[in-house]
Amino acid sequence: MRFPIPLVPATLIKRYKRFLANVRFDNGEEITAHIANPGAMTGLAAPGARVWLSKSDNPNRKLAYSWELVEVDLGSGPELVGVNTSQPNALVGAALAAGTIPPLTGYETIRREVKYGKNSRVDFLLEDPARPRCYVEVKNVHLMRQPRLAEFPDAVTARGAKHLDELGREVAAGARAVMLFLIQIGSANRFTLARDIDAKYGVAYDRARAAGVEVLAWRCTLTREAIVVSAPVPLVD
């Protein structure tokens, strides 16, 4: 996925109220940018960090700029990390269409945001006359507290636990279900759960896996021009 227009560099002044960040452009101008990220953003929001913003051409938006990338050192040297949690579905959608995630290929149709479970919508529903339906939930990953080990979640997520239980129910009904963790950190070479952050999510994860829900973790390659789903990452239990 290429960014439609060049990202604008800036320096982070502070993040506040979860969805807002004050930044300073290189010309000295200060603005407030939107952050599409409800998580803790541990290690990613230190004042003074170099960030990159996208600018919307929608005149009705209150905040024209959105925070997309941050450059940080997570133990393997400076690198770009994607912080916009609205991007993973677009990234996975492009990868599914291109057939670059082999475990999720071979389906005739791909539908997005399909109602299922108890008042939920699955991120992707893959269908083919010759195979059971495949429900795919996508979670954005940008937490790394040890070099190269990506973790999820970075904050308590009751909604995430609910999705795991709903995927388990779909497997019990005869469907296939996949939890896909999309890591927006290019240096990641392993993935695990941050059970110390949300123990209940860990319990729901174990319950889902025991029920037959498949788990995949894929990392992205990130540049200031594009983000691409690039390689699978092994799970560490």
PyRosetta script that sets phi, psi and omega in degrees:
from pyrosetta import init, pose_from_sequence

init()
pose = pose_from_sequence("MRFPIPLVPATLIKRYKRFLANVRFDNGEEITAHIANPGAMTGLAAPGARVWLSKSDNPNRKLAYSWELVEVDLGSGPELVGVNTSQPNALVGAALAAGTIPPLTGYETIRREVKYGKNSRVDFLLEDPARPRCYVEVKNVHLMRQPRLAEFPDAVTARGAKHLDELGREVAAGARAVMLFLIQIGSANRFTLARDIDAKYGVAYDRARAAGVEVLAWRCTLTREAIVVSAPVPLVD")
pose.set_psi(1, 116.6)
pose.set_omega(1, 177.5)
pose.set_phi(2, -91.3)
pose.set_psi(2, 141.9)
pose.set_omega(2, 173.5)
pose.set_phi(3, -68.5)
pose.set_psi(3, 133.6)
pose.set_omega(3, -173.4)
pose.set_phi(4, -64.5)
pose.set_psi(4, -30.0)
pose.set_omega(4, 176.6)
pose.set_phi(5, -135.9)
pose.set_psi(5, 156.9)
pose.set_omega(5, -178.0)
pose.set_phi(6, -57.2)
pose.set_psi(6, 139.2)
pose.set_omega(6, 176.1)
pose.set_phi(7, -72.9)
pose.set_psi(7, 153.0)
pose.set_omega(7, -177.0)
pose.set_phi(8, -104.7)
pose.set_psi(8, 124.3)
pose.set_omega(8, 179.5)
pose.set_phi(9, -76.2)
pose.set_psi(9, 151.8)
pose.set_omega(9, 178.1)
pose.set_phi(10, -160.3)
pose.set_psi(10, 173.3)
pose.set_omega(10, 176.1)
pose.set_phi(11, -115.5)
pose.set_psi(11, 131.6)
pose.set_omega(11, -178.7)
pose.set_phi(12, -72.7)
pose.set_psi(12, 128.7)
pose.set_omega(12, 172.9)
pose.set_phi(13, -91.2)
pose.set_psi(13, -53.1)
pose.set_omega(13, 174.9)
pose.set_phi(14, -167.4)
pose.set_psi(14, 153.2)
pose.set_omega(14, 170.3)
pose.set_phi(15, -103.9)
pose.set_psi(15, 142.0)
pose.set_omega(15, 179.1)
pose.set_phi(16, -155.3)
pose.set_psi(16, 160.0)
pose.set_omega(16, -178.6)
pose.set_phi(17, 51.2)
pose.set_psi(17, 31.5)
pose.set_omega(17, 177.9)
pose.set_phi(18, 63.7)
pose.set_psi(18, -48.8)
pose.set_omega(18, -170.6)
pose.set_phi(19, -104.5)
pose.set_psi(19, 9.7)
pose.set_omega(19, -176.9)
pose.set_phi(20, -127.7)
pose.set_psi(20, 146.7)
pose.set_omega(20, 176.2)
pose.set_phi(21, -143.3)
pose.set_psi(21, 134.7)
pose.set_omega(21, 171.4)
pose.set_phi(22, -91.9)
pose.set_psi(22, 129.4)
pose.set_omega(22, -178.9)
pose.set_phi(23, -133.1)
pose.set_psi(23, 160.6)
pose.set_omega(23, 178.2)
pose.set_phi(24, -121.7)
pose.set_psi(24, 123.5)
pose.set_omega(24, 175.3)
pose.set_phi(25, -71.7)
pose.set_psi(25, 165.9)
pose.set_omega(25, -177.8)
pose.set_phi(26, -65.1)
pose.set_psi(26, -21.4)
pose.set_omega(26, 178.3)
pose.set_phi(27, -85.7)
pose.set_psi(27, 3.5)
pose.set_omega(27, 178.2)
pose.set_phi(28, 96.2)
pose.set_psi(28, -12.7)
pose.set_omega(28, -179.6)
pose.set_phi(29, -68.8)
pose.set_psi(29, 137.8)
pose.set_omega(29, 177.9)
pose.set_phi(30, -111.4)
pose.set_psi(30, 135.6)
pose.set_omega(30, 179.6)
pose.set_phi(31, -139.4)
pose.set_psi(31, 169.3)
pose.set_omega(31, 173.6)
pose.set_phi(32, -105.5)
pose.set_psi(32, 127.3)
pose.set_omega(32, 179.7)
pose.set_phi(33, -111.3)
pose.set_psi(33, 154.8)
pose.set_omega(33, 177.2)
pose.set_phi(34, -86.5)
pose.set_psi(34, 142.5)
pose.set_omega(34, 174.3)
pose.set_phi(35, -117.8)
pose.set_psi(35, 113.7)
pose.set_omega(35, 176.4)
pose.set_phi(36, -85.4)
pose.set_psi(36, 70.3)
pose.set_omega(36, -176.2)
pose.set_phi(37, -160.6)
pose.set_psi(37, 108.0)
pose.set_omega(37, -179.0)
pose.set_phi(38, -85.7)
pose.set_psi(38, -2.8)
pose.set_omega(38, -173.7)
pose.set_phi(39, -80.9)
pose.set_psi(39, -174.0)
pose.set_omega(39, -177.6)
pose.set_phi(40, -77.5)
pose.set_psi(40, -25.0)
pose.set_omega(40, -178.1)
pose.set_phi(41, 53.9)
pose.set_psi(41, 44.5)
pose.set_omega(41, -178.8)
pose.set_phi(42, -57.3)
pose.set_psi(42, 124.8)
pose.set_omega(42, 178.2)
pose.set_phi(43, 79.5)
pose.set_psi(43, 2.2)
pose.set_omega(43, -174.0)
pose.set_phi(44, -115.6)
pose.set_psi(44, -7.3)
pose.set_omega(44, -171.0)
pose.set_phi(45, -124.1)
pose.set_psi(45, 35.0)
pose.set_omega(45, 179.1)
pose.set_phi(46, -75.6)
pose.set_psi(46, 132.9)
pose.set_omega(46, 176.1)
pose.set_phi(47, -53.4)
pose.set_psi(47, 137.3)
pose.set_omega(47, -178.1)
pose.set_phi(48, 97.4)
pose.set_psi(48, -9.2)
pose.set_omega(48, -179.8)
pose.set_phi(49, -66.4)
pose.set_psi(49, 147.4)
pose.set_omega(49, 175.8)
pose.set_phi(50, -82.2)
pose.set_psi(50, 126.3)
pose.set_omega(50, -177.3)
pose.set_phi(51, -128.3)
pose.set_psi(51, 162.2)
pose.set_omega(51, 177.5)
pose.set_phi(52, -129.5)
pose.set_psi(52, 134.4)
pose.set_omega(52, -173.7)
pose.set_phi(53, -118.3)
pose.set_psi(53, 147.1)
pose.set_omega(53, 169.0)
pose.set_phi(54, -99.4)
pose.set_psi(54, 152.0)
pose.set_omega(54, 179.5)
pose.set_phi(55, -117.5)
pose.set_psi(55, 128.0)
pose.set_omega(55, 179.2)
pose.set_phi(56, -84.2)
pose.set_psi(56, 145.3)
pose.set_omega(56, 175.2)
pose.set_phi(57, -96.5)
pose.set_psi(57, 10.4)
pose.set_omega(57, 178.4)
pose.set_phi(58, -79.9)
pose.set_psi(58, 113.0)
pose.set_omega(58, -177.2)
pose.set_phi(59, -68.4)
pose.set_psi(59, -14.4)
pose.set_omega(59, -177.6)
pose.set_phi(60, -88.9)
pose.set_psi(60, -6.8)
pose.set_omega(60, 178.9)
pose.set_phi(61, -73.6)
pose.set_psi(61, 134.9)
pose.set_omega(61, 178.9)
pose.set_phi(62, -69.4)
pose.set_psi(62, -40.3)
pose.set_omega(62, 178.5)
pose.set_phi(63, -114.8)
pose.set_psi(63, 117.3)
pose.set_omega(63, -173.8)
pose.set_phi(64, -74.6)
pose.set_psi(64, -27.3)
pose.set_omega(64, -173.2)
pose.set_phi(65, -104.8)
pose.set_psi(65, 144.4)
pose.set_omega(65, 175.6)
pose.set_phi(66, -125.0)
pose.set_psi(66, 138.3)
pose.set_omega(66, 179.4)
pose.set_phi(67, -78.8)
pose.set_psi(67, 121.9)
pose.set_omega(67, -177.7)
pose.set_phi(68, -108.0)
pose.set_psi(68, -48.9)
pose.set_omega(68, -172.9)
pose.set_phi(69, -131.6)
pose.set_psi(69, 154.9)
pose.set_omega(69, 172.0)
pose.set_phi(70, -137.3)
pose.set_psi(70, 144.4)
pose.set_omega(70, 175.3)
pose.set_phi(71, -99.9)
pose.set_psi(71, 121.2)
pose.set_omega(71, -178.5)
pose.set_phi(72, -143.1)
pose.set_psi(72, 163.9)
pose.set_omega(72, 173.2)
pose.set_phi(73, -108.2)
pose.set_psi(73, 109.1)
pose.set_omega(73, -179.1)
pose.set_phi(74, -101.4)
pose.set_psi(74, 20.6)
pose.set_omega(74, 176.6)
pose.set_phi(75, 115.7)
pose.set_psi(75, -9.8)
pose.set_omega(75, -178.9)
pose.set_phi(76, -123.8)
pose.set_psi(76, 19.8)
pose.set_omega(76, -177.3)
pose.set_phi(77, 98.3)
pose.set_psi(77, 164.1)
pose.set_omega(77, -179.0)
pose.set_phi(78, -57.7)
pose.set_psi(78, 136.1)
pose.set_omega(78, 177.6)
pose.set_phi(79, -154.4)
pose.set_psi(79, 163.4)
pose.set_omega(79, 177.8)
pose.set_phi(80, -87.7)
pose.set_psi(80, 139.5)
pose.set_omega(80, 176.4)
pose.set_phi(81, -127.9)
pose.set_psi(81, 134.8)
pose.set_omega(81, 177.5)
pose.set_phi(82, -83.6)
pose.set_psi(82, 127.0)
pose.set_omega(82, -177.3)
pose.set_phi(83, -112.5)
pose.set_psi(83, -4.8)
pose.set_omega(83, -177.7)
pose.set_phi(84, -85.2)
pose.set_psi(84, 107.1)
pose.set_omega(84, -176.3)
pose.set_phi(85, -77.9)
pose.set_psi(85, -0.1)
pose.set_omega(85, 174.1)
pose.set_phi(86, -88.8)
pose.set_psi(86, -7.2)
pose.set_omega(86, -178.1)
pose.set_phi(87, -82.4)
pose.set_psi(87, -34.2)
pose.set_omega(87, -173.7)
pose.set_phi(88, -53.4)
pose.set_psi(88, -40.0)
pose.set_omega(88, -179.8)
pose.set_phi(89, -64.5)
pose.set_psi(89, -38.2)
pose.set_omega(89, 176.7)
pose.set_phi(90, -66.3)
pose.set_psi(90, -40.1)
pose.set_omega(90, 179.3)
pose.set_phi(91, -64.7)
pose.set_psi(91, -46.1)
pose.set_omega(91, 179.8)
pose.set_phi(92, -68.3)
pose.set_psi(92, -38.3)
pose.set_omega(92, 177.5)
pose.set_phi(93, -58.8)
pose.set_psi(93, -42.8)
pose.set_omega(93, 178.4)
pose.set_phi(94, -65.8)
pose.set_psi(94, -39.4)
pose.set_omega(94, 179.6)
pose.set_phi(95, -67.7)
pose.set_psi(95, -39.5)
pose.set_omega(95, 177.2)
pose.set_phi(96, -63.5)
pose.set_psi(96, -43.3)
pose.set_omega(96, 179.9)
pose.set_phi(97, -63.7)
pose.set_psi(97, -34.3)
pose.set_omega(97, -179.1)
pose.set_phi(98, -85.7)
pose.set_psi(98, -9.1)
pose.set_omega(98, -179.9)
pose.set_phi(99, 71.7)
pose.set_psi(99, 29.9)
pose.set_omega(99, -175.6)
pose.set_phi(100, -93.7)
pose.set_psi(100, 1.4)
pose.set_omega(100, 172.9)
pose.set_phi(101, -114.2)
pose.set_psi(101, 89.1)
pose.set_omega(101, -171.3)
pose.set_phi(102, -50.3)
pose.set_psi(102, -40.1)
pose.set_omega(102, -179.5)
pose.set_phi(103, -64.8)
pose.set_psi(103, -12.3)
pose.set_omega(103, -177.7)
pose.set_phi(104, -117.0)
pose.set_psi(104, 24.0)
pose.set_omega(104, 177.1)
pose.set_phi(105, -98.4)
pose.set_psi(105, 169.1)
pose.set_omega(105, 175.2)
pose.set_phi(106, 92.3)
pose.set_psi(106, 11.5)
pose.set_omega(106, 178.0)
pose.set_phi(107, -102.6)
pose.set_psi(107, 144.6)
pose.set_omega(107, -176.0)
pose.set_phi(108, -74.4)
pose.set_psi(108, -38.4)
pose.set_omega(108, -177.3)
pose.set_phi(109, -131.2)
pose.set_psi(109, 151.2)
pose.set_omega(109, 176.7)
pose.set_phi(110, -128.0)
pose.set_psi(110, 118.1)
pose.set_omega(110, 177.8)
pose.set_phi(111, -117.2)
pose.set_psi(111, 147.8)
pose.set_omega(111, -177.9)
pose.set_phi(112, -111.0)
pose.set_psi(112, 151.5)
pose.set_omega(112, 172.7)
pose.set_phi(113, 51.4)
pose.set_psi(113, 53.9)
pose.set_omega(113, -179.4)
pose.set_phi(114, -93.9)
pose.set_psi(114, 132.2)
pose.set_omega(114, -179.8)
pose.set_phi(115, -63.5)
pose.set_psi(115, 137.8)
pose.set_omega(115, 175.3)
pose.set_phi(116, -161.9)
pose.set_psi(116, 171.6)
pose.set_omega(116, 176.5)
pose.set_phi(117, 59.9)
pose.set_psi(117, -146.4)
pose.set_omega(117, -178.3)
pose.set_phi(118, -102.3)
pose.set_psi(118, 93.7)
pose.set_omega(118, 178.2)
pose.set_phi(119, 58.7)
pose.set_psi(119, 40.0)
pose.set_omega(119, 178.1)
pose.set_phi(120, -123.1)
pose.set_psi(120, 166.9)
pose.set_omega(120, 172.8)
pose.set_phi(121, -128.7)
pose.set_psi(121, 128.6)
pose.set_omega(121, 177.9)
pose.set_phi(122, -80.7)
pose.set_psi(122, 143.8)
pose.set_omega(122, -177.0)
pose.set_phi(123, -62.5)
pose.set_psi(123, -44.4)
pose.set_omega(123, 178.8)
pose.set_phi(124, -140.7)
pose.set_psi(124, 139.5)
pose.set_omega(124, 172.4)
pose.set_phi(125, -121.2)
pose.set_psi(125, 115.8)
pose.set_omega(125, -179.6)
pose.set_phi(126, -99.8)
pose.set_psi(126, 131.5)
pose.set_omega(126, -175.2)
pose.set_phi(127, -134.9)
pose.set_psi(127, 146.5)
pose.set_omega(127, 177.0)
pose.set_phi(128, -157.7)
pose.set_psi(128, 137.6)
pose.set_omega(128, -177.4)
pose.set_phi(129, -58.2)
pose.set_psi(129, -25.9)
pose.set_omega(129, -175.0)
pose.set_phi(130, -95.5)
pose.set_psi(130, 2.5)
pose.set_omega(130, -174.3)
pose.set_phi(131, -140.1)
pose.set_psi(131, 157.8)
pose.set_omega(131, 173.7)
pose.set_phi(132, -65.1)
pose.set_psi(132, 152.9)
pose.set_omega(132, 174.0)
pose.set_phi(133, -56.7)
pose.set_psi(133, 149.7)
pose.set_omega(133, 177.8)
pose.set_phi(134, -125.1)
pose.set_psi(134, 116.5)
pose.set_omega(134, 179.1)
pose.set_phi(135, -94.5)
pose.set_psi(135, 127.2)
pose.set_omega(135, -177.1)
pose.set_phi(136, -124.0)
pose.set_psi(136, 118.0)
pose.set_omega(136, 172.5)
pose.set_phi(137, -101.9)
pose.set_psi(137, 140.9)
pose.set_omega(137, -178.1)
pose.set_phi(138, -117.6)
pose.set_psi(138, 132.5)
pose.set_omega(138, 175.3)
pose.set_phi(139, -123.8)
pose.set_psi(139, 133.7)
pose.set_omega(139, 177.8)
pose.set_phi(140, -79.8)
pose.set_psi(140, 136.7)
pose.set_omega(140, -179.3)
pose.set_phi(141, -122.1)
pose.set_psi(141, 124.2)
pose.set_omega(141, 175.8)
pose.set_phi(142, -144.5)
pose.set_psi(142, 20.8)
pose.set_omega(142, 178.1)
pose.set_phi(143, -100.8)
pose.set_psi(143, 128.9)
pose.set_omega(143, 174.8)
pose.set_phi(144, -144.7)
pose.set_psi(144, 106.5)
pose.set_omega(144, -179.3)
pose.set_phi(145, -101.1)
pose.set_psi(145, -15.6)
pose.set_omega(145, 173.2)
pose.set_phi(146, -125.6)
pose.set_psi(146, 143.6)
pose.set_omega(146, -177.8)
pose.set_phi(147, -51.9)
pose.set_psi(147, 127.3)
pose.set_omega(147, 173.1)
pose.set_phi(148, 72.0)
pose.set_psi(148, 0.2)
pose.set_omega(148, 178.5)
pose.set_phi(149, -104.6)
pose.set_psi(149, 105.8)
pose.set_omega(149, 177.8)
pose.set_phi(150, -82.0)
pose.set_psi(150, 147.1)
pose.set_omega(150, -177.4)
pose.set_phi(151, -135.9)
pose.set_psi(151, 153.1)
pose.set_omega(151, 173.6)
pose.set_phi(152, -145.4)
pose.set_psi(152, 141.9)
pose.set_omega(152, -1.6)
pose.set_phi(153, -90.7)
pose.set_psi(153, 173.8)
pose.set_omega(153, 174.8)
pose.set_phi(154, -103.3)
pose.set_psi(154, 3.6)
pose.set_omega(154, 176.4)
pose.set_phi(155, -158.5)
pose.set_psi(155, 162.0)
pose.set_omega(155, 178.4)
pose.set_phi(156, -60.9)
pose.set_psi(156, 133.6)
pose.set_omega(156, -177.6)
pose.set_phi(157, -136.1)
pose.set_psi(157, 87.7)
pose.set_omega(157, 177.0)
pose.set_phi(158, -62.5)
pose.set_psi(158, -35.2)
pose.set_omega(158, 179.1)
pose.set_phi(159, -63.8)
pose.set_psi(159, -39.1)
pose.set_omega(159, 178.7)
pose.set_phi(160, -64.1)
pose.set_psi(160, -40.9)
pose.set_omega(160, 177.4)
pose.set_phi(161, -63.4)
pose.set_psi(161, -39.3)
pose.set_omega(161, 178.0)
pose.set_phi(162, -60.8)
pose.set_psi(162, -41.9)
pose.set_omega(162, 179.6)
pose.set_phi(163, -63.3)
pose.set_psi(163, -39.6)
pose.set_omega(163, 178.8)
pose.set_phi(164, -61.5)
pose.set_psi(164, -43.6)
pose.set_omega(164, 179.1)
pose.set_phi(165, -64.7)
pose.set_psi(165, -37.3)
pose.set_omega(165, 179.8)
pose.set_phi(166, -69.2)
pose.set_psi(166, -36.4)
pose.set_omega(166, 175.2)
pose.set_phi(167, -63.1)
pose.set_psi(167, -40.0)
pose.set_omega(167, 177.9)
pose.set_phi(168, -61.5)
pose.set_psi(168, -38.0)
pose.set_omega(168, 178.2)
pose.set_phi(169, -67.1)
pose.set_psi(169, -34.1)
pose.set_omega(169, 178.0)
pose.set_phi(170, -67.4)
pose.set_psi(170, -38.0)
pose.set_omega(170, 176.6)
pose.set_phi(171, -63.6)
pose.set_psi(171, -42.4)
pose.set_omega(171, 179.3)
pose.set_phi(172, -61.7)
pose.set_psi(172, -27.8)
pose.set_omega(172, -179.9)
pose.set_phi(173, -86.8)
pose.set_psi(173, 1.2)
pose.set_omega(173, 175.2)
pose.set_phi(174, 107.0)
pose.set_psi(174, 1.5)
pose.set_omega(174, -179.7)
pose.set_phi(175, -92.1)
pose.set_psi(175, 173.6)
pose.set_omega(175, 170.3)
pose.set_phi(176, -102.0)
pose.set_psi(176, 143.7)
pose.set_omega(176, 179.9)
pose.set_phi(177, -138.9)
pose.set_psi(177, 138.9)
pose.set_omega(177, -176.1)
pose.set_phi(178, -133.8)
pose.set_psi(178, 130.9)
pose.set_omega(178, 169.0)
pose.set_phi(179, -99.4)
pose.set_psi(179, 118.2)
pose.set_omega(179, -177.7)
pose.set_phi(180, -110.4)
pose.set_psi(180, 114.8)
pose.set_omega(180, 176.1)
pose.set_phi(181, -93.5)
pose.set_psi(181, 117.1)
pose.set_omega(181, -178.2)
pose.set_phi(182, -101.8)
pose.set_psi(182, 116.6)
pose.set_omega(182, -172.9)
pose.set_phi(183, -97.2)
pose.set_psi(183, 114.8)
pose.set_omega(183, 178.5)
pose.set_phi(184, -93.0)
pose.set_psi(184, 46.2)
pose.set_omega(184, 176.3)
pose.set_phi(185, -136.9)
pose.set_psi(185, 112.5)
pose.set_omega(185, -173.1)
pose.set_phi(186, -67.7)
pose.set_psi(186, -23.2)
pose.set_omega(186, -177.3)
pose.set_phi(187, -83.8)
pose.set_psi(187, -6.6)
pose.set_omega(187, -176.5)
pose.set_phi(188, -64.3)
pose.set_psi(188, 132.0)
pose.set_omega(188, 173.4)
pose.set_phi(189, -128.4)
pose.set_psi(189, 7.2)
pose.set_omega(189, 175.1)
pose.set_phi(190, -150.5)
pose.set_psi(190, 158.7)
pose.set_omega(190, 177.2)
pose.set_phi(191, -137.9)
pose.set_psi(191, 140.5)
pose.set_omega(191, 175.5)
pose.set_phi(192, -148.3)
pose.set_psi(192, 170.0)
pose.set_omega(192, 175.9)
pose.set_phi(193, -86.0)
pose.set_psi(193, 143.3)
pose.set_omega(193, 173.1)
pose.set_phi(194, -89.8)
pose.set_psi(194, 74.0)
pose.set_omega(194, -174.8)
pose.set_phi(195, -65.3)
pose.set_psi(195, -26.5)
pose.set_omega(195, 179.1)
pose.set_phi(196, -70.8)
pose.set_psi(196, -22.4)
pose.set_omega(196, 179.1)
pose.set_phi(197, -83.8)
pose.set_psi(197, -40.6)
pose.set_omega(197, 179.8)
pose.set_phi(198, -143.7)
pose.set_psi(198, 90.1)
pose.set_omega(198, -178.5)
pose.set_phi(199, -63.8)
pose.set_psi(199, -35.2)
pose.set_omega(199, -179.5)
pose.set_phi(200, -66.1)
pose.set_psi(200, -35.7)
pose.set_omega(200, 176.1)
pose.set_phi(201, -64.8)
pose.set_psi(201, -38.9)
pose.set_omega(201, 177.5)
pose.set_phi(202, -60.7)
pose.set_psi(202, -40.6)
pose.set_omega(202, 177.9)
pose.set_phi(203, -64.5)
pose.set_psi(203, -43.7)
pose.set_omega(203, 178.8)
pose.set_phi(204, -64.3)
pose.set_psi(204, -37.5)
pose.set_omega(204, 177.6)
pose.set_phi(205, -62.1)
pose.set_psi(205, -48.1)
pose.set_omega(205, 179.1)
pose.set_phi(206, -62.3)
pose.set_psi(206, -40.5)
pose.set_omega(206, 179.4)
pose.set_phi(207, -63.8)
pose.set_psi(207, -41.3)
pose.set_omega(207, -179.7)
pose.set_phi(208, -66.4)
pose.set_psi(208, -43.4)
pose.set_omega(208, 179.8)
pose.set_phi(209, -64.0)
pose.set_psi(209, -39.2)
pose.set_omega(209, 177.9)
pose.set_phi(210, -65.0)
pose.set_psi(210, -28.7)
pose.set_omega(210, 179.3)
pose.set_phi(211, -80.6)
pose.set_psi(211, -9.1)
pose.set_omega(211, 177.8)
pose.set_phi(212, 109.0)
pose.set_psi(212, 5.9)
pose.set_omega(212, 176.4)
pose.set_phi(213, -71.0)
pose.set_psi(213, 130.2)
pose.set_omega(213, 178.6)
pose.set_phi(214, -84.7)
pose.set_psi(214, 148.9)
pose.set_omega(214, 178.8)
pose.set_phi(215, -124.0)
pose.set_psi(215, 128.2)
pose.set_omega(215, 176.2)
pose.set_phi(216, -124.2)
pose.set_psi(216, 144.3)
pose.set_omega(216, 172.3)
pose.set_phi(217, -128.9)
pose.set_psi(217, 125.1)
pose.set_omega(217, 179.0)
pose.set_phi(218, -128.1)
pose.set_psi(218, 140.0)
pose.set_omega(218, 178.0)
pose.set_phi(219, -101.5)
pose.set_psi(219, 161.3)
pose.set_omega(219, 178.9)
pose.set_phi(220, -108.1)
pose.set_psi(220, 155.5)
pose.set_omega(220, 165.9)
pose.set_phi(221, -100.1)
pose.set_psi(221, 128.4)
pose.set_omega(221, -174.0)
pose.set_phi(222, -121.1)
pose.set_psi(222, 133.4)
pose.set_omega(222, 169.0)
pose.set_phi(223, -132.9)
pose.set_psi(223, 176.3)
pose.set_omega(223, 178.0)
pose.set_phi(224, -75.9)
pose.set_psi(224, -6.2)
pose.set_omega(224, 179.4)
pose.set_phi(225, -103.1)
pose.set_psi(225, -27.6)
pose.set_omega(225, -172.7)
pose.set_phi(226, -160.6)
pose.set_psi(226, 159.7)
pose.set_omega(226, 170.3)
pose.set_phi(227, -126.9)
pose.set_psi(227, 130.9)
pose.set_omega(227, -176.3)
pose.set_phi(228, -133.2)
pose.set_psi(228, 134.0)
pose.set_omega(228, 172.8)
pose.set_phi(229, -69.3)
pose.set_psi(229, 121.0)
pose.set_omega(229, -166.3)
pose.set_phi(230, -122.3)
pose.set_psi(230, -34.9)
pose.set_omega(230, -173.0)
pose.set_phi(231, -158.0)
pose.set_psi(231, 149.2)
pose.set_omega(231, 175.4)
pose.set_phi(232, -74.7)
pose.set_psi(232, 153.8)
pose.set_omega(232, -180.0)
pose.set_phi(233, -128.0)
pose.set_psi(233, 132.6)
pose.set_omega(233, -179.0)
pose.set_phi(234, -67.7)
pose.set_psi(234, 151.1)
pose.set_omega(234, 177.5)
pose.set_phi(235, -88.4)
pose.set_psi(235, 139.3)
pose.set_omega(235, 175.0)
pose.set_phi(236, -115.8)
pose.set_psi(236, 113.9)
pose.set_omega(236, -178.5)
pose.set_phi(237, -83.7)
pose.dump_pdb("model.pdb")
